[in-house]
Amino acid sequence: MKKVFRILTNKFLIVGIAFAVWIVYFDQNSWVAQEAQKKEIQTVNRNIAYLQNEITRMEKEYRELKTNPQRVEQYARERYKMKKDNEDVFLIER
């Protein structure tokens, strides 16, 4: 029993355990903070991939609008509810 007490009261062991607890939980670069940063990086990377896909889609749509007059008419009708003078437009919402 005395030997166990001496080991548990060893100043190097106490300082080592305190250091490990400090590094894992309380330090600015703690394990908890590192995990939170990893999750944030994953979220940002997903957002970057989504936005790059959107940019590609929009550039394709832009090129198509610049070169195809029928596509311009279709775009105006769908997005801005434009019509010709002799037409009636009926909007059906889902």
C-alpha positions as CSV (number, residue, x, y, z in Angstrom):
1,M,0.0,0.0,0.0
2,K,2.9,2.3,0.8
3,K,4.4,1.7,-2.6
4,V,1.2,2.6,-4.4
5,F,0.9,5.8,-2.4
6,R,4.5,6.7,-3.3
7,I,3.8,6.1,-7.0
8,L,0.6,8.2,-6.9
9,T,2.3,11.1,-5.1
10,N,5.3,11.1,-7.4
11,K,5.7,14.7,-8.5
12,F,6.7,13.7,-12.1
13,L,3.6,11.6,-12.5
14,I,1.3,14.3,-11.1
15,V,2.9,16.9,-13.4
16,G,2.7,14.5,-16.4
17,I,-1.0,13.8,-15.8
18,A,-1.7,17.5,-15.3
19,F,0.2,18.3,-18.5
20,A,-1.7,15.7,-20.5
21,V,-5.1,16.9,-19.2
22,W,-4.1,20.5,-20.0
23,I,-3.0,19.6,-23.6
24,V,-6.1,17.5,-24.3
25,Y,-8.8,19.9,-22.9
26,F,-7.6,23.4,-22.1
27,D,-4.9,24.4,-24.5
28,Q,-5.6,26.6,-27.5
29,N,-4.6,23.7,-29.8
30,S,-6.3,21.1,-27.7
31,W,-7.6,17.8,-29.1
32,V,-11.1,19.1,-28.8
33,A,-10.3,22.3,-30.7
34,Q,-8.5,20.2,-33.4
35,E,-11.5,18.0,-33.9
36,A,-13.8,21.1,-34.2
37,Q,-11.4,22.6,-36.8
38,K,-11.4,19.3,-38.8
39,K,-15.2,19.4,-38.9
40,E,-15.2,23.0,-40.0
41,I,-12.7,22.3,-42.7
42,Q,-14.9,19.4,-44.0
43,T,-17.9,21.7,-44.1
44,V,-15.9,24.4,-45.9
45,N,-14.6,21.9,-48.4
46,R,-18.2,20.7,-49.1
47,N,-19.3,24.3,-49.6
48,I,-16.4,24.9,-52.0
49,A,-17.3,21.9,-54.0
50,Y,-21.0,22.9,-54.2
51,L,-20.1,26.4,-55.2
52,Q,-17.7,25.2,-57.9
53,N,-20.4,23.1,-59.3
54,E,-22.8,26.0,-59.3
55,I,-20.3,28.2,-61.0
56,T,-19.8,25.6,-63.7
57,R,-23.6,25.2,-64.2
58,M,-24.0,29.0,-64.4
59,E,-21.2,29.5,-66.8
60,K,-22.7,26.8,-69.1
61,E,-26.1,28.5,-68.8
62,Y,-24.5,31.9,-69.6
63,R,-22.8,30.5,-72.7
64,E,-26.0,28.9,-73.8
65,L,-27.9,32.2,-73.3
66,K,-25.3,34.1,-75.3
67,T,-25.4,31.8,-78.3
68,N,-29.0,30.5,-78.5
69,P,-31.9,33.0,-79.0
70,Q,-34.5,30.3,-78.3
71,R,-32.9,29.7,-74.9
72,V,-33.1,33.4,-74.1
73,E,-36.8,33.4,-74.8
74,Q,-37.3,30.3,-72.7
75,Y,-35.3,31.8,-69.9
76,A,-37.3,35.0,-69.9
77,R,-40.6,33.1,-70.0
78,E,-39.6,30.8,-67.1
79,R,-37.8,33.2,-64.8
80,Y,-39.5,36.5,-65.4
81,K,-42.9,35.4,-66.5
82,M,-42.7,37.3,-69.8
83,K,-45.1,36.7,-72.6
84,K,-45.9,37.8,-76.1
85,D,-48.7,40.3,-76.6
86,N,-51.2,37.8,-78.1
87,E,-50.6,35.1,-75.4
88,D,-52.1,34.2,-72.1
89,V,-50.0,32.8,-69.3
90,F,-51.4,30.4,-66.8
91,L,-49.2,29.7,-63.8
92,I,-49.6,26.3,-62.1
93,E,-47.9,26.2,-58.7
94,R,-47.1,22.9,-57.0
